[in-house]
Amino acid sequence: MALTSGSGSFPAFPGPLVARVWNKRDAEREARMAGVHSHDEGQLCGAIDGLLTVRTGATLWAVPAVHAIWIPPRCEHGIDPHGRFDGWALLMREELCAGLPEAPCTVRVSGLLMEAVKRAASWDQESWERRHDPLAAVIAAEIRELPEAPLGLPMPTDPRLLKVARALLDEPADRRDQSEWARWAGLSARTLSRRFPQETGLSFQRWRQRARLLRALEWLANDTPVTTVALELGYDNVSAFIAAFRDRFGVTPGKWRG
């Protein structure tokens, strides 16, 4: 089997896959070396602790602990670790990606996959032994069965809507309502209401709420106090933020941070 071309800090590898366990410094080094890039292999990046944010095309993703993002072959992407990050990454040759999603998605990682990745990360990356084939097949099969976790934030492409989206990401506490944002961007409230779900799959209000909560994950990973996060996101009080966070992620911000 011919060597792959490698990617970022990943060397060229001879087998069907290569795995690596990262700490924050490793992940930051990978982000600097690779930048925004693509490669012929599929990639799965996961977080054990902290948070990984990823941009793929017009979508921003948040990858918290016990989750991962699947990036199909030749999909342009860039990564950024946050907080006390520990994580892992897996590159897979395209032939091993058969049956895996054709578009990026976030998934919840099983204990079986996590242990298999750790084992694969201990292998010699400069050679491939046939005894590793069964575990490589298990890894690919397990990825196919992972439940999706909607942690992406699709960005609109219309320049006027994109202007609004970027402003909300920069200032999530901005209290302007939908009509005021529409006027600011130079379009009618009806057009904004109609076009936003057409381009993102989310209503304006649902997109705004998801943007706030994904930003909350980033700040919580960096040890920002829950009260500060709530106020910086524009919630009227901490209780409202905690309720919205629990409704979205199933746990309170404090429990999520551990």
Secondary structure, DSSP 8 states (H G I E B T S, - for coil): ------BTTB---SSSEEEEEEEHHHHHHHHHHH-SB--SSEEEEEEEEEEEEEEETTEEEEEEBTEEEEE-TT--EEEEEEEEEEEEEEEE-GGGGTTS-SS-EEEE--HHHHHHHHHHHTS-TT---GGGHHHHHHHHHHHHH--B---EEE---SHHHHHHHHHHHH-TT----HHHHHHHHTS-HHHHHHHHHHHHSS-HHHHHHHHHHHHHHHHHHTT--HHHHHHHTT-SSHHHHHHHHHHHHSS-HHHHH-
